[in-house]
Amino acid sequence: MTAAVVLLAVGLVLALLGLLATWRRGVALSTRVRALERRAPVGEGDLEQLRGDLAQALRHVAVVRYDAFGDMGGRLSFSAALVDDSGDGLVMSSIHGRGESRTYAKAVVGGDADATLTPEEHQALAAARTGRTDA
């Protein structure tokens, strides 16, 4: 059982590292767009291409941490939303319990999930879409 938890944790860390890399690419693209806009003359075709790439980057990110069970503390469970400008992306949740952890991912298209969202997942998605952490 312990090996399964370790493998799950390693898989979750690797998935989150991949998502972080995608988010960083979005930030880098945003920086490039701003730099191109400051330069004169701006290549409109290049700028439009960058804007299109930037719109599809999973750059809107929010994480909500919480206690999934009343008898546990530390807010070790979390829901994370990663979406692009159109509201397409995913919501990931990891539910930490005393004996095991479970991880779920739900696709999001246009701001709507393909499965029922928990209140914490709704909160993370709303925060990612609005940029507000108090959503």
N, C-alpha and C positions, 0 to 999 in steps of 0.2 A: 504494500500500500504506500509506503514511504517513497519508493522508487517512482511510482506513478505520479505522486504529488511533485516530486523533483522534476520529472520529465514535463509535466504540465507547466510548472513554473518556468522552466527553461524555454519551452515553446512560447509561452506568453511574453517573456522578455524579448525573444527574437522577433516576435510579431510587432511588439511595441517599438523596437529599434527600427524595424522597417518602416513603420508608420511615421516615426520621428524623422527619418531620412526624407520621406516624401514631403513632410511639412517643411523641413529645412529647404528643400528644393523650391517650394512655393515662396518662401521668404526671399530666397536668392533671386527668383524671377521678379518678385515685386521690387527689389532693389534695382535690378537691371532696367525695369520699366521707368522708374523714377529717374535714373541716370540718363536714359535716352530722352526723356521729356525735357531735361535740363539742357541737353546739347542742342546746338543749332547748326545746320538744319537737321531735322529729325527725318530719318527714313520712315515714311508712313507705313510702308509695307512691313518693315521690321517691327515697328511699334505695334501694329495690329496683330502680327503673329505672336508677339510676346503677351499682349493683352489676352489673346485667345488661350495661350498656354497657361497663363496665370489664373484665368477663370476656372480652369479644370484642375488646378492644384488643390489638394486637400489641405487648405491653409487655415480653415476655421476650426479651431480645436478647443474643446472644453472637457474637463474632468470633474466628476462629482464623487467624492469619497463619503462612505457611510458605513454604519454598523448594520450588517444584514440580519443579525440575530441579537436579541436583547441581552443574552448572557455573555456576549463578547464585546470587548472594547477595542479601541485603537483605530477605528475606521479603516479597516484593512480591505473592505470590499470597495469596488469602484465601478463607475460607468464612464466611458470616454466616447465622445462624439467627434468624428473627423469628417468634415464636409467641404465641398467646393462652393463656388459662388452660386450655383444653381440649387444647392441643397442636396446634391448627390454625394454619397459616401457611405459611412457605416457607423454603427454604435456598437461598442464592445463593452461587456460587463464581466467582471470577475467577482464571484460571490465566495467570500472566505468564511469557512466554517471551522469548527473545532477539529474535525477529523479530515476534512478535504476542502478543496477549492474547485469551483466549476467556472468555466469561462464560456461566454456566449458572444456571438457576433450576429448583428442584424443589419441587412442592407437598407440603405435610405436612398430614395429617389424623389427628387423634388420636395424634400422635407418630410416625406411620409415613409415610414418603415414598412418592410415587407411582413413584419410580425408585430404582435402587440407589444408595446413598450411599457416598462415599469415606470413608476413616478420618477425614479432617479435617472432613468434613460431619457425620459421626456425633458427633465431639467437640464441634462447635459446637452441634448440636441438643441434646445431653445437657447442655451448659453452660447453654443458654437455658432448658431445662425445669427444671433443678435450681437455677439461680442460682449455680452453682459454676464458676469459671473454670479449675479444674484437672481438669475431667472428662475 
